[in-house]
Amino acid sequence: MTAEKYENLLVAQAKSGSSEAFARLVSLHQQAVRNFLRRLCANSADADDLAQDTFVAAWENLKQFSSGTAFRPWLHGIAYRAFLSARRSWFRRLRRETIAVENTEVIASPTAQADARLDLTRALQSLSKEQRACVALCLAADFSHSEAAAALNIPLGTVKSHVQRGRAQILAALGGNDG
């Protein structure tokens, strides 16, 4: 049985109420969703919380999943919307507390990671949230442009533009060239 057929079988069983089948789907996709969210959030704890929220939302909305579509982009779409929602909540909280923030993009604080990883994280954070999501899916999570477009619910041409421009911005920020 191919991986795609196995996944489709698990989805069908989960839609019928099998929590065991859904647990297998979580196992198959958990690391990829967490990695995607970590690239968006630049904060592992927040990304892990959002990943958990993603799988809860997926379970709650599984009946609405269309069997003719791929599960992976659908799941990453839920993760992206969870990220956007959390980001909006964070900004609302910031305004309520009247904290002045000059830069609306969150920059990762230095950790014990290597300098190169910090530079890459900063370069990713300098991208718009849409560019960052496209780059994270297409370049880091090995999504096709079509899968990323489905996951993010944006046109295919927009995904391609975001990936191309985002890649160029990251390379420029890291002092590299695209040749």
C-alpha positions as CSV (number, residue, x, y, z in Angstrom):
1,M,0.0,0.0,0.0
2,T,1.4,3.4,-1.0
3,A,1.9,6.1,1.6
4,E,-0.9,8.2,0.0
5,K,-3.4,5.3,0.1
6,Y,-2.4,4.6,3.7
7,E,-3.0,8.2,4.6
8,N,-6.3,8.2,2.8
9,L,-7.4,5.1,4.7
10,L,-6.4,6.7,8.0
11,V,-8.3,9.9,7.1
12,A,-11.4,7.8,6.2
13,Q,-11.2,5.9,9.5
14,A,-10.6,9.1,11.5
15,K,-13.6,10.8,9.8
16,S,-15.6,7.7,11.0
17,G,-14.6,8.5,14.5
18,S,-11.5,6.4,15.0
19,S,-9.2,8.3,17.4
20,E,-6.6,5.6,16.8
21,A,-6.4,6.4,13.1
22,F,-6.2,10.2,13.9
23,A,-3.4,9.5,16.3
24,R,-1.5,7.8,13.5
25,L,-2.1,10.9,11.3
26,V,-0.8,13.0,14.1
27,S,2.3,10.8,14.2
28,L,2.8,11.1,10.5
29,H,2.6,14.9,10.4
30,Q,3.4,16.2,13.8
31,Q,7.1,16.9,13.2
32,A,6.5,18.7,9.9
33,V,3.7,20.9,11.4
34,R,5.9,21.8,14.4
35,N,8.9,22.6,12.1
36,F,6.7,24.8,9.9
37,L,5.3,26.7,12.9
38,R,8.8,27.0,14.4
39,R,9.9,28.7,11.2
40,L,7.0,31.1,11.4
41,C,7.1,31.8,15.2
42,A,10.8,31.7,15.8
43,N,9.8,30.5,19.3
44,S,9.7,26.8,19.9
45,A,7.3,26.9,22.9
46,D,4.8,29.0,21.0
47,A,5.2,26.8,17.9
48,D,4.6,23.6,19.9
49,D,1.4,25.2,21.4
50,L,0.2,26.1,18.0
51,A,0.9,22.6,16.7
52,Q,-1.2,21.2,19.4
53,D,-4.0,23.7,18.6
54,T,-3.6,22.7,14.9
55,F,-4.3,19.0,15.6
56,V,-7.2,19.8,18.0
57,A,-8.7,21.9,15.2
58,A,-8.1,19.3,12.6
59,W,-9.8,16.6,14.8
60,E,-12.8,19.0,15.3
61,N,-13.1,19.9,11.6
62,L,-12.2,16.5,10.1
63,K,-15.8,15.9,9.0
64,Q,-15.4,19.0,6.7
65,F,-12.2,17.7,5.1
66,S,-12.9,16.9,1.4
67,S,-11.7,13.4,0.6
68,G,-10.6,14.5,-2.9
69,T,-7.9,16.8,-1.5
70,A,-4.5,16.1,0.0
71,F,-4.4,16.0,3.8
72,R,-1.0,17.5,4.3
73,P,-1.8,20.9,2.7
74,W,-5.1,21.0,4.5
75,L,-3.4,20.4,7.9
76,H,-0.7,23.0,7.2
77,G,-3.4,25.5,6.2
78,I,-4.9,25.0,9.7
79,A,-1.5,25.5,11.2
80,Y,-1.0,28.7,9.2
81,R,-4.4,30.1,10.3
82,A,-3.6,29.2,13.9
83,F,-0.3,31.2,13.5
84,L,-2.1,34.2,12.1
85,S,-4.7,34.1,14.8
86,A,-2.1,33.9,17.5
87,R,-0.2,36.7,16.0
88,R,-3.3,38.9,15.8
89,S,-4.1,38.1,19.5
90,W,-0.5,39.0,20.5
91,F,-0.8,42.4,18.7
92,R,-4.2,43.1,20.3
93,R,-2.8,42.2,23.7
94,L,0.2,44.5,23.0
95,R,-2.1,47.4,22.1
96,R,-4.3,46.8,25.2
97,E,-1.3,47.0,27.4
98,T,-0.2,50.2,25.6
99,I,3.3,48.9,25.0
100,A,5.0,50.9,22.2
101,V,6.5,48.7,19.6
102,E,8.4,50.2,16.7
103,N,8.9,47.0,14.8
104,T,5.8,44.7,14.3
105,E,7.9,41.7,13.3
106,V,9.1,39.5,16.2
107,I,12.8,38.9,16.1
108,A,14.2,35.7,17.7
109,S,16.2,36.4,20.8
110,P,19.7,34.9,20.9
111,T,20.0,31.4,22.3
112,A,22.8,28.9,22.5
113,Q,22.2,28.1,18.8
114,A,25.0,28.7,16.3
115,D,25.4,32.2,14.9
116,A,24.5,30.9,11.4
117,R,21.2,29.6,12.6
118,L,20.4,32.9,14.4
119,D,21.3,34.8,11.2
120,L,18.9,32.6,9.2
121,T,16.2,33.0,11.8
122,R,16.6,36.8,11.7
123,A,16.5,36.7,7.9
124,L,13.3,34.7,7.9
125,Q,11.8,37.0,10.4
126,S,12.5,40.0,8.2
127,L,10.2,38.6,5.5
128,S,6.5,39.3,5.5
129,K,4.4,36.7,7.2
130,E,3.1,35.5,3.8
131,Q,6.6,35.3,2.3
132,R,7.8,33.5,5.4
133,A,5.0,30.9,5.2
134,C,5.7,30.3,1.5
135,V,9.5,29.9,2.1
136,A,8.9,27.7,5.1
137,L,6.7,25.4,3.2
138,C,8.4,25.3,-0.2
139,L,12.0,25.5,0.7
140,A,12.1,24.0,4.2
141,A,9.2,21.5,4.3
142,D,9.5,20.4,0.6
143,F,6.0,21.4,-0.4
144,S,5.3,21.9,-4.1
145,H,4.1,25.4,-5.0
146,S,0.7,23.9,-5.6
147,E,0.5,22.3,-2.2
148,A,1.6,25.6,-0.5
149,A,-1.0,27.5,-2.4
150,A,-3.6,25.0,-1.2
151,A,-2.4,25.1,2.4
152,L,-2.2,28.9,2.5
153,N,-5.3,29.5,0.4
154,I,-3.5,31.9,-1.9
155,P,-3.0,31.9,-5.7
156,L,-0.2,29.7,-7.1
157,G,1.5,32.7,-8.8
158,T,1.6,34.5,-5.5
159,V,3.3,31.5,-3.8
160,K,5.9,31.4,-6.6
161,S,6.6,35.1,-6.3
162,H,6.8,34.9,-2.5
163,V,9.3,32.0,-2.7
164,Q,11.5,33.7,-5.3
165,R,11.5,37.1,-3.5
166,G,11.8,35.6,-0.1
167,R,14.8,33.4,-1.1
168,A,16.5,36.4,-2.7
169,Q,15.9,38.5,0.5
170,I,17.3,35.7,2.7
171,L,20.4,35.3,0.6
172,A,21.0,39.1,0.6
173,A,20.5,39.2,4.4
174,L,23.0,36.3,4.8
175,G,25.5,38.0,2.4
176,G,25.1,35.4,-0.3
177,N,24.2,35.6,-3.9
178,D,21.7,33.8,-6.0
179,G,24.1,32.7,-8.8
